[in-house]
């Protein structure tokens, strides 16, 4: 489960693990919270999308 909220000019991201099969069972039920500027979040998401796209493109060439 994850949620996003805008607070004090920052994006607040909360995340909790809900699968019983999670690799670190001690994390179940814990709530993790991070604050990041909207600009930094956008750059991070765009970089992740570029990496995924490069991986998909590279995988497509290997077939």
N, C-alpha and C positions, 0 to 999 in steps of 0.2 A: 504494500500500500504506500502510495506517496501523494503528497499534496504540495501545492505551491501557493504562496501568498505574497503580497507586496506590503512591506512594512518599513517605514522610515527610510524610504528611497533605496531599499534593498529587496531582493527576492529571497524569501524564506522558504526553504525546501525541507519538508519533514518526510521521513521514510521509516517504515517498520517492516520487518520480515514476518511473513505470515504462513509460509510453507513449513510444515512439520519436517520436511526433508532437507531443510536448509543446512548447509555444511557446518555452520557454527551454532549448534542448538542453544548455546548460552545467549545468543543475540535475539532469540524469539521473545517477543513482548517488549523489547527495548525500543525506544523512540529516538531516532537520530535526527538532529536538526542542523542545518547549515544556512548561513547567510552569505549571499553573493550579490554583487552589483548586477543589475539587468544587462549592462553592456558585457561584463565578463561572462555571464551565463550564455548570452547569445554567441560570443566568440567560441566558447567551449563546445556548445551544441553544434555550431557550424564546423569546427575542427573534427568533432566526432563523426559527423555526417560525411565529411571528406574522406576520413580514414575508412569508414565502412564502404563508401563508394569505390575507393581504390582497391579494397580487398575483394569486393564483388567483381570489379573489372578484372583484377588479376586472376581470380578464380575462374572467371569465364574464359580467359585465354588459355588456361591449363587443360581444358577439356579436349 
